[in-house]
Amino acid sequence: MEPKIIQGGKFSDQRGSISYVNDFNFTDIERFYIISNSKENPVRAWQGHKLDAKNFYCLSGAFNIYFIKIDNWENPSKDLTIETVYVSESDSKIVHIPAGYANAIESLEENSKLISFSTLPLSNVSDDDVRYPSDYWRINNGK
């Protein structure tokens, strides 16, 4: 399976607005997290998932979501291609990253919040989660 964007929309009238992603299916979702990176450390990197699929939705602010298809879990190549998707509170979409990828999340504005829906039960996380140093793959973020 490949990463994909599940596009939603936004409806506004005199009562306010509603953001939605009607094509997102919650059937396999086991848990969720709300991520807010600190101003001092706006990049959270790199978390790999052998079994867990991740689904990211921006609640406020803006983020770059980086992801890499892992070729070897014990010693991945340093030359893997980093893909990037920009998400913001004004664009209602979910970024689906299937199992087999590592990801990094960069806050682009202070107080940005991102919700992450996970497909793996918490009891199985120790078999799944692979951490790499934050500088294992260099994110070209202009800094």
N, C-alpha and C positions, 0 to 999 in steps of 0.2 A: 504494500500500500504506500502511496505517495502522500506527502503533506498537501493540504488543500485549504482554500479559503471557503468558508460557508458564509455567504453574503446575507445580510439582513437589511433592515431599513429603519426609517424613523418617521413617525407621524406626529404632526404638530397641529394644534388648533388653539382656540382661546383658553382652553383648560390647562394647557401645558403640552408635554411631548411624551411619546412612548417609543422606546428603542426596542427592536425585536430581531430575532434570528429564528424564524419559523421553521427553517429546514434543519435545525440542529436537533438530533435525537438523543434524549437523555437515558436511553435504555441501558447502556453499559457504564454509566457514571456511578462510581462508588463513593467519591468524596470530592471536596473542593477546598481551595485555599485562596485567600486574597493576599496579593503580594504588593508591598509598598517599599521600594528600595530607599535607602537613606540618601540624603543630598551628598554626603561625603563619598559614598560608594554606590553610584548609580547603576553599576553592572553586576548582575548576579550570574556567574558562569562557573563551570560547565557541568551540567547534570545530564547524565546519560540514562536511558531507560530501555532495557532489553525487552520488557513485557508490557509496560504501561504506555498507553497513548495519552497525550496531553492535548487539551483544548483551551485556548486562551481567548479571553474577551476583556477589552479595556473598559473599565468602569469610569475612570477619570484621567485626564492628562493625556499622555502619549508615550508609546514604547516602540523600540525596535526589538523584534523577536528574531533571534539568530538560531539556525539549526543546521546540523551536520549529520549525514548518514554515516554511521560508524562502520568501518571496514574490519576492525579487529578490536574486540573489547579490552584485551590485556595491553595491547600496544598499538593504538590507532595511528594511522599516518598523520603527520603534521601538515600534509599538503591537501587535506580534504577540502572540498569546496564549501564555503560558508554561504548559506542562503539567508536572506533577510526579508522580513515582512514588517511593514510599518502599520501600527494600529493606534487609533485615537478614540476619544470619547465621541467625536462627531461622526465617525464611520462605524456603523453597527455591523460587525463581522466577527466570526470566530475563526481562529487559526488552529487547524487540526494538524498535529504532528504525531504520526503513528509510532508504534514501538520500533526500536532499532535506531533511534536518533539521540543525539545530545543537543541540548539547547542552552541558550544564554538570553538573558532579558536585560535590556537597557532602558532605564527611565530617561525620558527626554525632557520632562518638566518636573518641577518640584511637586510633591504630594500626588504623584500619579499612582493609580491603583489598577491592578490587573487581577482578574479572577482566573484561576486554573482549575479545570475540571479533569479529574484523573479516573482512569478505567480500572485500575488495579486495587484490590482491597488492601487496606493498611497492613494486614497480617502477612502479605506477600512482598512488601516493599524491600525488605532486607535482601531478597533474592534478585531484585531488579535494579536498584539504584547504583549507578557507577559515577563517581565524582572524578573530575579531572581538574588540574590547577587552572585558575582563572586566566592564565596567560598561555595555556596549552595551544590554543588557536587564537591568533591575533585578530581582534575585531578592529576593522578600519573605521573608527568613529571620529576621526579628525583630531584626536588628542595625542 
